[in-house]
Amino acid sequence: MISVLSVNPFHQLASGFGKKAGISFCPDGTAGAAAQERRARVLVVEDDYFVAMEIESTLIEMGCDVVGILATAEDAIDCATRERPDLVLMDIRLAGSLDGIEAATEIYHRIGIRSLFVTAHSDPDTRRRGEAANPLGWAAKPFTSRQLSMSVNAALDSLGSKN
């Protein structure tokens, strides 16, 4: 069983989900009234092939556009800079010399895109390190498709409410 740990308490979706002013994202991954044709664009950073495929499948079911699936922090930074996703789903332990916290922090400071950490590592020290990335939350592994979907929807809703 997974528990969704968040920096900001957004565990429960509001009944008005996707209807806030500005660009807000609907549960099917499409944007709200300001841009009805636009789907949420999500970058997946995960070095476990099977977990990455599970995440991709869930995002596609939700109606999101997956702009990339990457296994290293360096590739994630490059792709995020080029693709400008709405959200990054970031594992913490990655292949390569940088970890997911370093990548999420660089992405946030360089281009202002926030991450949802999807990880088995959410101990207090790790969470403290992650604060520099201004994450939208922490989704603990293992997770079900439904739990991941709820976490992503909440993160997208949080982004939409800030526009």
C-alpha positions as CSV (number, residue, x, y, z in Angstrom):
1,M,0.0,0.0,0.0
2,I,1.3,3.5,-0.8
3,S,0.9,6.6,1.1
4,V,0.9,9.9,-0.7
5,L,3.0,12.4,1.2
6,S,2.9,16.0,0.1
7,V,4.7,19.2,0.9
8,N,1.4,21.0,0.5
9,P,-1.8,19.1,1.7
10,F,-3.5,18.2,-1.5
11,H,-4.3,14.6,-0.8
12,Q,-8.0,15.0,-1.6
13,L,-9.3,16.4,-4.8
14,A,-11.7,19.3,-4.6
15,S,-15.2,18.8,-6.1
16,G,-14.4,21.8,-8.3
17,F,-11.3,20.1,-9.8
18,G,-10.2,21.6,-13.0
19,K,-12.5,24.6,-12.8
20,K,-10.3,27.3,-11.3
21,A,-9.5,30.5,-13.1
22,G,-6.7,30.6,-15.6
23,I,-5.4,27.4,-17.1
24,S,-6.4,24.5,-15.0
25,F,-6.1,20.8,-15.9
26,C,-9.1,18.5,-16.0
27,P,-8.9,14.9,-14.7
28,D,-8.6,13.6,-18.2
29,G,-5.4,15.6,-18.6
30,T,-6.9,18.3,-20.8
31,A,-6.7,22.0,-19.9
32,G,-9.6,23.9,-18.5
33,A,-11.6,26.7,-20.1
34,A,-8.6,28.8,-21.0
35,A,-7.2,26.2,-23.5
36,Q,-9.6,23.4,-23.9
37,E,-7.6,21.6,-26.6
38,R,-4.4,21.4,-24.5
39,R,-3.5,18.2,-22.7
40,A,-1.2,18.2,-19.7
41,R,2.4,17.5,-20.8
42,V,4.4,15.3,-18.4
43,L,8.0,14.3,-18.3
44,V,8.8,10.9,-16.6
45,V,12.2,10.4,-15.0
46,E,12.6,6.8,-13.8
47,D,15.4,4.4,-14.3
48,D,13.4,1.2,-13.6
49,Y,12.0,0.2,-17.0
50,F,8.9,-1.6,-15.7
51,V,8.0,1.2,-13.3
52,A,8.5,3.8,-16.1
53,M,6.1,1.8,-18.4
54,E,3.5,1.6,-15.6
55,I,3.7,5.3,-15.1
56,E,3.5,6.0,-18.8
57,S,0.4,3.7,-19.1
58,T,-1.3,5.5,-16.3
59,L,-0.6,8.9,-17.7
60,I,-1.8,7.9,-21.1
61,E,-5.0,6.5,-19.6
62,M,-5.5,9.9,-17.8
63,G,-5.2,11.7,-21.2
64,C,-1.8,13.3,-20.5
65,D,0.9,13.7,-23.2
66,V,4.1,12.0,-22.1
67,V,6.9,14.2,-23.5
68,G,9.7,11.8,-22.5
69,I,10.8,8.9,-20.4
70,L,14.3,9.3,-19.2
71,A,16.6,7.4,-16.8
72,T,19.2,10.0,-15.9
73,A,19.1,13.4,-14.3
74,E,21.3,14.9,-17.0
75,D,18.9,13.8,-19.7
76,A,15.9,15.0,-17.7
77,I,17.4,18.5,-17.4
78,D,18.0,18.7,-21.1
79,C,14.6,17.3,-22.1
80,A,12.7,19.6,-19.6
81,T,14.6,22.6,-21.0
82,R,13.7,21.6,-24.6
83,E,10.1,20.3,-24.1
84,R,8.9,22.6,-21.3
85,P,6.5,20.1,-19.7
86,D,3.8,21.1,-17.3
87,L,5.0,18.6,-14.7
88,V,7.9,16.3,-14.1
89,L,7.4,13.0,-12.3
90,M,10.8,12.4,-10.7
91,D,12.3,9.4,-9.1
92,I,15.1,10.2,-6.7
93,R,17.6,7.4,-7.2
94,L,18.6,7.5,-10.8
95,A,21.3,6.1,-13.1
96,G,24.1,8.6,-13.7
97,S,26.1,11.0,-11.5
98,L,23.2,13.2,-10.3
99,D,20.1,12.2,-8.4
100,G,16.5,13.2,-8.9
101,I,16.6,15.9,-6.3
102,E,19.5,17.6,-8.0
103,A,17.7,17.3,-11.3
104,A,14.4,18.6,-10.0
105,T,16.2,21.5,-8.3
106,E,18.0,22.4,-11.5
107,I,14.9,22.2,-13.6
108,Y,13.0,24.3,-11.1
109,H,15.6,27.0,-10.8
110,R,16.5,27.1,-14.5
111,I,12.9,27.1,-16.0
112,G,10.5,27.1,-13.1
113,I,8.9,23.6,-13.7
114,R,8.0,21.8,-10.6
115,S,8.2,18.1,-9.9
116,L,6.2,15.4,-8.1
117,F,8.7,13.0,-6.5
118,V,7.7,9.4,-7.1
119,T,10.0,7.4,-4.9
120,A,10.6,4.8,-2.3
121,H,12.9,7.3,-0.5
122,S,11.0,9.9,1.4
123,D,12.7,9.9,4.8
124,P,13.1,13.2,6.6
125,D,16.6,13.9,5.4
126,T,15.6,13.2,1.8
127,R,12.5,15.4,2.0
128,R,14.6,18.2,3.5
129,R,17.0,18.0,0.5
130,G,14.1,17.9,-1.9
131,E,12.7,21.2,-0.5
132,A,15.1,23.1,-2.8
133,A,13.1,21.9,-5.8
134,N,9.8,23.3,-4.5
135,P,8.1,19.9,-5.2
136,L,4.4,19.6,-5.6
137,G,4.5,16.5,-3.4
138,W,5.8,13.0,-2.8
139,A,4.2,9.8,-4.0
140,A,5.6,6.8,-2.3
141,K,6.4,3.6,-4.2
142,P,5.0,1.1,-4.6
143,F,1.7,2.6,-5.9
144,T,-1.4,1.6,-7.7
145,S,-2.4,3.2,-11.0
146,R,-5.3,4.8,-9.2
147,Q,-3.1,6.3,-6.4
148,L,-0.6,7.6,-9.0
149,S,-3.5,9.1,-11.0
150,M,-4.8,10.9,-7.9
151,S,-1.4,12.3,-7.1
152,V,-0.8,13.5,-10.6
153,N,-4.3,15.1,-10.8
154,A,-3.8,16.9,-7.5
155,A,-0.4,18.2,-8.7
156,L,-1.9,19.4,-12.0
157,D,-4.8,21.0,-10.1
158,S,-2.3,22.7,-7.8
159,L,-0.4,24.1,-10.8
160,G,-3.6,25.3,-12.5
161,S,-4.7,27.2,-9.3
162,K,-1.5,29.2,-9.4
163,N,-2.1,30.6,-12.9
